[in-house]
Amino acid sequence: MTTTIDPTTPVTVVEASNATAWDRWVEAHERATLYHRWGWADVLGNALGHRTYRLAAMVDETFVGILPLTLVTHPLLGRSLASMPFLNYGGIVSDNATATAALYEHAIALAQELRAAHLEFRYTHAPSGDYPIKTEKATYRLPLMATDDETFARFRKATRNRIRKTADYNLRLERGNDTAMLNDFYRGFGVAMKEHGTPVLPKQFFAELIDVFGDAVRLYVGYSDAQVAGVKCTITWRDTMYQIWGGYPNAHKKELANYLLSWEATRDAIADRLQFCDFGRSTIGSGPASFKRHFGCDEEPMYWEYPYLASGELPAIGAANTKLATAVKIWRRLPLTLTNTIGPWLSRGLP
C-alpha cells in the first residue's frame, strides 16, 4: 500500500534490507527514541508473536520519516495498532510536514484495513494535529551530574536516607546479561508481577532483548542471602540509560532493593559518562511517579494520540477499565505457579 498525499513522498513498508539505513537515520534524528530502533519489531514479533509494520516516508530512496507499528489483540481491549505497545515511546518521526501527513494517512488506512479498534501513538512532545489525546501519563528523566555525589544531592532527603539504609541489609548486587543472570532476573520479576496483579512477560522477551541489543542490555539482581530481593533491566542508547523493567517481591520490601538497584544503575550510567537516566513512564500523581520525582527526575508530559478511533471514544485503559481492575484483584490471589504458566500468554495482549 502506498500513500498518494504527495507523489514525491511515497510511504512504503520497509523491508529487512533497510535495517542499517533505518537505524542510521534514527540515530541521527533528535526526536527519535530508543523505541524507534529497527530491532524492536523483531523483539515484539519473535517473543510475543505480534504482526509488526515499519513504515517509512522516502524521497529518492532516502528516509524523510518513519513510523514503527505493532498490531496487538486482547480479549477485553480488542485489537489495537500502536507505536509502540509494551514500550514507553513511539509515534511518527519526520523531517517535514509532508512526510508526517503521509505517514498519518497511511497508518490510519492500515488501522482501518486491519479492523483495529484504535490507532495509538505514544509521543514525548505535543503532536501538531487535532486528533484526540490522553495526557495522564508523564515520563521521568534524571539529568546526570559529573560525579556520584553531585547526582546524589539532587535526590530528596528521604530517598538519600533510604539508599544509605540499604547497607544495613547486606544485599548482594550482581549485574550482567548471561543465562544465569536472566534466570534469576526472571525468577524475581515473575513474583513481583504476580503481586502487582500484572501477567508477566515471557522470559523469551528478555532473551530477545539481549540477542537484539547485546551488551547495551544490563540486568541487575539484588540478593538477600539466596533469595531474589529485586531486579531491574536497563538498556543504554546514545547518551541515556533507560531503566525500563523492574520488580521487587513483597517479602523483601523492607530491604529497599528498589532504592539500591536504581541507585547502582544510576552510578553505572555516571561511570559510563552518560547524560541521563530515563526512568520511564508513570501515571501522574501515582506512587511510582512520586518515587521517580524523589529520585531527582524531571517530570515531562506525554501525549498518547489517537488518530483513529473506530467507536469514536478513547479507550479505557488501567484504572478506568473496570474489567481490568477486577482481573488485577483476581490475579493477585492466584498461585505463583499458575501465573508464571499462563501469564506469558496473557501478557502478549496487554500493551
Protein Blocks (a to p, Z undefined) as FASTA:
>chain_A
ZZfkbmklccddddfklmmmmmmmmmmpmkbcfklpmklmmmmmmmnopacddddddeeh
iafbdcdddddddfklopaddddehiabecjddfbfklmmmmmmmmmmmmmmnopabdcd
ddfbdcfblcdcdfkbccddddddfbfklmmmmpcfklmmmmmmmmmnopacdedjdfkl
mmmmmmmmmmmmmmnopacddfklmmmmmmmnmmmpccddddehjbcfbdcddddehjbc
cdfbdcddfklmmnommmmmmmmmmmmmmmnopabdcebjadehiaklmmmmmnopacdd
dddddfbcfkopacdehjllmklmmmmmmmmmpcfklmmmmmmmmmmmmZZ
